[in-house]
Amino acid sequence: MRLNRLTVALIGALLSSLAARAWAGPPAQKLPSAFVVLPLIESSNGTRDTRIELVNLTENTINVQCFYVYGDESCNEIGFFLTMTPFQPVSWLATRGFSDVSTFSRVPPFYGEGELKCVVLPERPEVAFHNALQARAIVYGSDGQTIAYSATAFRRLTDGDYTGQIPLDGVTYEQCPYELHFHMLAEQAGVSESEMVLVPCTEDLLTQTPTQPNVQYSIINEFEQAFSASIKFKCFDRRKLTDISNTLASSTLGSDTAHVVVRGSSFALIGLGIDHFTFNASPRTSANDPSFQGGRSATVNLP
């Protein structure tokens, strides 16, 4: 049976749609990936620092381009390049950076607060040459408080050259999450307050145009009572839970923990929770990674 051109076109469109649906959804984690985001890098002279760890999970030498993005009102970026040999781990302190003459890698120092984005620059267009990277960070201070967490990682899904634009569309790369689901410790009297860090999935670092998301929160206590809140921020947000909503004080919430659902009304988001608590009367912290639900497209433009 011979198919006419219209039928062939319709079949092609259907297959493309099915392929997109098959890949659509939030990113799978802990796998070799093409693009990674560390939403919290913090450093200052003598009090706070961040150890950043990247690892090449393949048998190929890879080139990586990274960008620190400042979380202040400037939202400026600092870019640098790394070359990583097969299966090589690389780590450095944000306040120091490092230089490796043998691979022409140089990481500048970073002071302040912000995020880090890194993308693989593949030597060949096949997916296997894109998906190579994983990362994590350990934020710590002179007060003994430590926050260790893994990067949010996005895999390349189809063959193709890297162009400087990263379409997180569920076809070329994995999508961003539609919602972030946190289980957080509510504010309690006498305890340093838990915090939340958010950065936008969509960013234009080529023109350094800040992304300014509107954020909607749904807050659910242990008795399934629901509350809501909303904020707006510019390129990076770190705030205490009660600065999001007074509902997140345990005395108001009515329970010690809350299920907090976070969704950007204008842009998809990536985030990290920081739980504060005490043990033997000493302050402690713990990273609190969100669960992902659903997928949402975004675009990152890099210089």
C-alpha positions as CSV (number, residue, x, y, z in Angstrom):
1,M,0.0,0.0,0.0
2,R,1.4,3.4,-1.0
3,L,1.0,6.3,1.4
4,N,0.4,9.8,0.2
5,R,2.4,12.7,1.4
6,L,-0.3,14.0,3.7
7,T,-0.5,10.6,5.4
8,V,3.2,10.4,5.8
9,A,3.3,13.9,7.3
10,L,0.5,13.0,9.8
11,I,2.3,9.9,10.9
12,G,5.5,11.8,11.3
13,A,3.8,14.4,13.4
14,L,2.2,11.7,15.6
15,L,5.5,10.0,16.2
16,S,7.2,13.3,17.1
17,S,4.3,14.0,19.6
18,L,4.6,10.5,21.1
19,A,8.4,10.9,21.4
20,A,8.0,14.3,23.2
21,R,5.4,12.8,25.6
22,A,7.7,9.9,26.3
23,W,10.5,12.2,27.4
24,A,8.3,14.9,29.0
25,G,8.6,15.1,32.8
26,P,10.9,16.2,35.5
27,P,14.6,15.3,35.3
28,A,15.8,11.9,36.6
29,Q,18.6,12.3,39.1
30,K,21.9,10.6,39.9
31,L,22.6,9.7,36.2
32,P,25.4,11.0,33.9
33,S,23.9,14.3,32.7
34,A,24.7,17.1,30.2
35,F,23.7,20.1,32.4
36,V,23.8,20.5,36.2
37,V,22.7,23.2,38.5
38,L,23.9,23.8,42.1
39,P,21.4,26.4,43.5
40,L,23.3,27.4,46.6
41,I,27.0,28.5,46.6
42,E,28.0,30.6,49.7
43,S,31.3,32.0,50.7
44,S,32.9,34.8,52.7
45,N,36.2,35.5,54.3
46,G,36.7,33.1,57.2
47,T,33.1,32.3,58.1
48,R,31.4,30.5,55.2
49,D,32.7,28.4,52.2
50,T,31.5,25.9,49.7
51,R,33.3,22.8,48.4
52,I,32.2,22.1,44.9
53,E,32.6,18.6,43.4
54,L,32.3,17.6,39.8
55,V,32.9,14.1,38.4
56,N,33.2,12.8,34.8
57,L,31.3,9.5,34.8
58,T,32.4,8.4,31.3
59,E,35.5,7.0,29.7
60,N,35.9,10.1,27.5
61,T,37.8,13.3,28.2
62,I,35.2,16.1,28.4
63,N,35.2,19.9,28.3
64,V,32.8,21.7,30.7
65,Q,31.7,25.3,30.7
66,C,30.5,26.7,34.1
67,F,28.9,29.9,35.3
68,Y,28.6,31.3,38.8
69,V,25.5,33.6,39.0
70,Y,25.5,36.1,41.8
71,G,22.4,36.2,43.9
72,D,22.5,39.9,44.6
73,E,20.6,42.5,42.7
74,S,23.3,42.5,39.9
75,C,22.6,38.8,38.9
76,N,26.0,39.0,37.1
77,E,27.7,35.8,35.9
78,I,31.4,34.7,36.0
79,G,32.2,32.0,33.4
80,F,35.1,29.5,33.2
81,F,36.1,26.2,31.5
82,L,37.3,22.9,32.8
83,T,38.8,19.8,31.0
84,M,38.2,16.5,32.8
85,T,39.9,13.3,32.0
86,P,38.0,9.9,31.9
87,F,36.3,9.2,35.3
88,Q,38.1,12.2,36.9
89,P,36.7,13.9,40.0
90,V,37.5,17.6,40.5
91,S,36.8,19.7,43.6
92,W,37.6,23.1,44.9
93,L,36.7,25.7,47.5
94,A,34.6,28.6,46.2
95,T,36.9,31.1,48.0
96,R,40.0,29.7,46.4
97,G,39.1,28.3,43.0
98,F,42.0,26.4,41.3
99,S,44.2,26.3,38.3
100,D,45.5,23.2,36.4
101,V,48.0,24.1,33.8
102,S,48.1,20.6,32.3
103,T,44.4,20.8,31.3
104,F,44.2,24.6,30.8
105,S,41.5,24.6,33.5
106,R,41.1,27.7,35.7
107,V,38.4,28.3,38.2
108,P,38.2,31.9,39.7
109,P,37.4,32.5,43.3
110,F,33.8,33.3,44.2
111,Y,32.7,35.4,47.2
112,G,29.1,36.0,48.1
113,E,25.9,33.9,47.5
114,G,24.5,32.5,44.3
115,E,24.3,29.5,42.1
116,L,26.5,27.5,39.8
117,K,25.5,26.1,36.4
118,C,27.7,23.7,34.3
119,V,27.2,22.2,30.8
120,V,29.2,19.6,28.9
121,L,30.7,20.7,25.6
122,P,30.5,17.5,23.6
123,E,33.2,16.5,21.1
124,R,30.6,14.7,19.1
125,P,26.8,15.1,18.7
126,E,25.7,11.7,20.0
127,V,23.9,11.7,23.3
128,A,26.5,9.6,25.0
129,F,29.0,12.4,24.5
130,H,26.7,14.9,26.2
131,N,25.7,12.9,29.2
132,A,28.8,12.7,31.4
133,L,28.6,14.9,34.4
134,Q,27.4,14.8,38.0
135,A,28.0,17.4,40.8
136,R,27.4,18.2,44.4
137,A,28.2,20.9,46.9
138,I,29.0,21.1,50.7
139,V,28.3,24.5,52.2
140,Y,29.8,24.9,55.7
141,G,30.8,27.5,58.2
142,S,33.0,28.3,61.2
143,D,29.9,27.6,63.4
144,G,30.0,24.0,62.4
145,Q,26.8,24.1,60.3
146,T,27.0,22.1,57.1
147,I,24.6,21.7,54.1
148,A,25.6,19.0,51.6
149,Y,23.4,18.4,48.6
150,S,23.5,17.0,45.0
151,A,23.0,19.1,41.9
152,T,19.8,19.1,39.9
153,A,20.9,17.4,36.7
154,F,19.4,17.3,33.2
155,R,20.2,14.7,30.6
156,R,20.5,15.3,26.9
157,L,17.8,13.2,25.1
158,T,18.5,13.6,21.4
159,D,21.7,13.8,19.3
160,G,22.9,17.2,18.2
161,D,25.5,19.8,18.6
162,Y,25.7,22.1,21.7
163,T,24.8,25.6,20.5
164,G,24.9,27.7,23.7
165,Q,21.1,27.4,24.1
166,I,19.8,24.7,26.4
167,P,16.1,23.9,25.6
168,L,14.8,22.1,28.7
169,D,11.8,21.0,26.7
170,G,11.5,17.3,27.3
171,V,12.7,16.6,23.7
172,T,16.3,17.9,23.4
173,Y,17.0,18.0,27.2
174,E,14.9,16.9,30.1
175,Q,12.3,19.3,31.3
176,C,12.4,21.3,34.5
177,P,10.0,20.2,37.3
178,Y,6.5,21.7,37.2
179,E,6.3,21.6,41.0
180,L,8.7,21.2,43.9
181,H,7.5,19.3,46.9
182,F,9.3,19.9,50.2
183,H,8.7,18.4,53.6
184,M,10.0,21.1,55.9
185,L,10.4,21.7,59.7
186,A,8.3,24.6,60.7
187,E,9.7,27.5,62.7
188,Q,10.0,26.6,66.4
189,A,10.8,28.9,69.4
190,G,14.4,28.9,70.3
191,V,15.6,27.3,67.1
192,S,17.2,28.9,64.0
193,E,14.6,29.0,61.4
194,S,14.5,26.7,58.4
195,E,15.0,28.3,54.9
196,M,14.3,27.8,51.3
197,V,16.5,28.6,48.2
198,L,15.0,29.1,44.8
199,V,16.5,29.8,41.4
200,P,14.7,30.0,38.0
201,C,15.1,27.3,35.4
202,T,14.9,29.9,32.6
203,E,17.9,32.2,32.5
204,D,19.6,34.4,29.8
205,L,23.2,34.7,30.8
206,L,24.1,35.7,27.3
207,T,22.5,39.1,27.7
208,Q,22.5,38.9,31.5
209,T,18.9,39.7,31.6
210,P,17.6,38.7,35.1
211,T,14.7,36.3,35.4
212,Q,12.0,37.5,37.9
213,P,9.7,34.6,38.8
214,N,6.4,34.9,40.6
215,V,6.1,32.0,43.1
216,Q,3.0,30.3,44.5
217,Y,3.1,28.2,47.6
218,S,0.6,25.7,48.9
219,I,1.3,24.8,52.6
220,I,-0.3,21.7,54.1
221,N,0.0,20.8,57.8
222,E,-0.2,17.3,59.4
223,F,-3.9,17.6,59.7
224,E,-4.3,18.2,55.9
225,Q,-5.3,21.9,56.5
226,A,-4.1,23.9,53.5
227,F,-2.8,27.5,53.3
228,S,-1.3,29.6,50.5
229,A,1.2,32.3,49.9
230,S,3.0,34.0,47.0
231,I,6.2,36.0,46.5
232,K,8.3,37.5,43.6
233,F,12.1,37.5,43.4
234,K,14.9,38.4,41.1
235,C,17.3,35.6,39.8
236,F,18.0,34.1,43.3
237,D,16.0,33.8,46.5
238,R,17.0,32.6,49.9
239,R,14.6,33.4,52.8
240,K,13.3,32.0,56.1
241,L,10.1,30.1,56.0
242,T,8.1,32.7,58.0
243,D,9.3,35.3,55.5
244,I,7.3,33.3,52.9
245,S,4.3,33.0,55.2
246,N,3.6,33.3,59.0
247,T,1.7,30.1,58.5
248,L,5.1,28.3,58.6
249,A,5.6,29.0,62.3
250,S,4.7,25.9,64.2
251,S,2.5,27.9,66.6
252,T,0.4,29.0,63.6
253,L,0.7,25.9,61.4
254,G,-0.5,23.7,64.2
255,S,2.2,21.0,63.5
256,D,6.0,20.7,63.5
257,T,6.3,19.8,59.8
258,A,4.7,21.1,56.6
259,H,4.3,19.9,53.1
260,V,5.2,22.9,51.0
261,V,4.4,22.8,47.3
262,V,6.3,25.4,45.2
263,R,5.3,26.4,41.7
264,G,6.5,29.3,39.6
265,S,3.5,31.0,37.9
266,S,5.7,32.5,35.2
267,F,8.9,30.3,35.2
268,A,9.8,26.8,36.3
269,L,12.0,26.7,39.4
270,I,14.8,24.7,41.0
271,G,15.2,24.7,44.7
272,L,16.7,23.5,48.0
273,G,15.4,23.4,51.5
274,I,17.6,24.0,54.6
275,D,16.2,22.5,57.8
276,H,17.5,24.0,61.1
277,F,17.1,22.0,64.3
278,T,18.9,21.3,67.6
279,F,20.6,18.2,69.0
280,N,21.8,18.1,72.6
281,A,21.1,21.8,72.7
282,S,23.5,22.4,69.8
283,P,22.3,23.9,66.4
284,R,22.3,21.6,63.4
285,T,21.4,22.0,59.7
286,S,20.5,19.6,57.0
287,A,19.9,19.9,53.2
288,N,16.3,19.1,52.2
289,D,16.0,18.2,48.5
290,P,12.5,18.5,47.0
291,S,10.6,15.8,45.1
292,F,9.7,16.7,41.5
293,Q,6.2,16.5,40.1
294,G,5.4,17.0,36.4
295,G,7.4,18.7,33.7
296,R,7.6,22.2,32.4
297,S,9.7,23.6,29.6
298,A,12.4,26.3,30.1
299,T,15.4,27.7,28.2
300,V,18.9,28.6,29.4
301,N,21.0,30.8,27.1
302,L,24.8,30.7,27.8
303,P,27.5,32.9,26.3
